[in-house]
Structure formats: C-alpha cells, structure tokens
C-alpha cells in the first residue's frame, strides 16, 4: 500500500511538472490561469471517482 501511494504521489507531481510538493500548488494555479488542460488530463486517470 505504501509503495502504491508513493507511486501515485510521484505520478501526480509529474502530471503537473512539479519537482516536489512545495511547487505543486503553484503549478496547478499556473495551469488554471493559462487554461492548459494537459496536466489535468494526465491527472484524472490517476484519481478515478469512487462511489
């Protein structure tokens, strides 16, 4: 389980081109402001909906 969480963490950061968690919120903000959707398209399959 811990290995899966680490992999998910790494993949989410990668989707937003963030080196570490300290950059993550700025990268998300930048995507929202610029209207770029490619990062979100990479992110969505990583966190599927649950009922």
Backbone bond lengths (Angstrom), bond angles and torsions (degrees), N, CA, C in turn:
res aa  C-N    CA-C-N  psi(-1)  N-CA   C-N-CA  omega(-1)  CA-C   N-CA-C  phi
1 X - - - 1.458 - - 1.528 110.74 -
2 X 1.330 117.19 -43.91 1.468 120.43 -178.61 1.525 110.67 -64.51
3 X 1.322 116.94 -39.09 1.462 120.96 178.27 1.520 110.82 -63.63
4 X 1.326 116.75 -39.70 1.464 121.07 177.94 1.525 111.31 -63.96
5 X 1.325 117.32 -40.14 1.459 121.25 179.15 1.526 111.05 -66.85
6 X 1.320 117.09 -39.95 1.458 120.76 178.00 1.526 110.70 -63.82
7 X 1.314 116.23 -40.02 1.462 120.82 178.71 1.528 110.55 -66.82
8 X 1.319 117.27 -41.63 1.464 121.60 177.29 1.529 110.31 -61.94
9 X 1.312 116.61 -45.58 1.468 123.03 177.76 1.534 110.02 -56.21
10 X 1.323 116.54 -48.52 1.456 122.20 179.99 1.530 111.07 -62.21
11 X 1.318 116.99 -42.78 1.463 121.07 -178.80 1.528 112.83 -68.54
12 X 1.316 117.11 -36.78 1.466 120.30 177.66 1.524 110.32 -67.10
13 X 1.315 117.37 -44.50 1.462 119.75 177.11 1.528 110.29 -61.00
14 X 1.307 115.94 -41.80 1.462 121.09 -179.98 1.528 111.54 -62.88
15 X 1.315 117.34 -40.11 1.469 121.39 -179.97 1.529 111.12 -58.14
16 X 1.322 116.31 -34.45 1.460 120.97 -178.88 1.524 112.45 -101.28
17 X 1.330 116.52 10.00 1.459 122.71 178.52 1.529 111.96 56.37
18 X 1.327 116.19 39.56 1.462 122.05 177.94 1.528 109.61 -101.70
19 X 1.312 115.72 135.79 1.461 120.54 179.09 1.531 111.32 -74.27
20 X 1.334 116.42 -37.30 1.464 120.97 178.89 1.525 109.23 -153.15
21 X 1.313 115.48 177.12 1.469 121.27 -173.62 1.534 112.48 -63.03
22 X 1.331 116.94 -26.52 1.466 119.44 -179.78 1.526 112.16 -66.02
23 X 1.332 117.98 -23.59 1.462 122.21 178.46 1.525 112.86 -92.49
24 X 1.304 116.88 -15.11 1.463 121.07 -168.82 1.526 113.94 -57.94
25 X 1.312 118.29 -50.41 1.468 119.65 -176.29 1.523 111.34 -63.99
26 X 1.320 117.96 -37.41 1.463 120.49 177.82 1.526 111.09 -66.24
27 X 1.327 116.91 -39.68 1.465 121.00 179.16 1.535 111.03 -64.84
28 X 1.336 117.04 -41.39 1.464 120.54 177.16 1.526 109.72 -63.89
29 X 1.310 116.46 -45.47 1.465 121.54 178.12 1.529 110.73 -58.05
30 X 1.330 116.66 -46.43 1.464 121.05 179.78 1.531 111.29 -59.45
31 X 1.328 116.78 -41.04 1.466 120.41 177.94 1.521 111.34 -63.64
32 X 1.315 116.18 -41.73 1.463 120.25 -179.78 1.519 111.45 -65.44
33 X 1.319 116.91 -44.90 1.460 121.49 -178.13 1.523 111.50 -66.83
34 X 1.326 116.57 -39.80 1.465 120.42 -176.89 1.523 112.81 -80.70
35 X 1.330 116.83 -14.68 1.458 120.53 -179.28 1.517 113.95 80.26
36 X 1.334 116.70 10.32 1.463 120.04 178.66 1.528 109.54 -73.97
37 X 1.316 115.78 133.48 1.462 119.53 -178.25 1.520 113.05 -111.56
38 X 1.330 117.95 -6.05 1.458 119.88 -175.76 1.528 112.94 -60.63
39 X 1.325 117.91 -38.88 1.463 120.71 179.19 1.528 110.50 -64.63
40 X 1.327 116.74 -40.98 1.458 119.96 -179.89 1.528 111.38 -69.21
41 X 1.337 115.87 -32.76 1.459 119.68 176.40 1.528 111.57 -65.87
42 X 1.328 116.99 -31.94 1.469 121.41 175.57 1.535 110.84 -76.15
43 X 1.332 115.90 -32.97 1.463 121.83 -176.32 1.531 113.27 -73.63
44 X 1.311 116.51 -43.49 1.468 120.60 -173.52 1.531 114.51 -53.89
45 X 1.334 119.88 -44.69 1.477 118.64 179.26 1.544 113.05 -66.66
46 X 1.331 116.64 -20.08 1.464 119.68 179.96 1.532 112.25 -74.50
47 X 1.325 116.05 -26.46 1.467 121.06 -176.34 1.534 109.77 -127.64
48 X 1.310 116.64 73.32 1.467 119.12 -177.41 1.530 111.01 -65.68
49 X 1.327 114.67 155.06 1.474 121.18 177.92 1.528 110.15 -64.52
50 X 1.312 113.88 146.70 1.463 119.82 171.20 1.510 107.57 -121.77
51 X 1.293 115.90 153.32 1.464 120.95 -177.37 1.496 112.24 -71.64
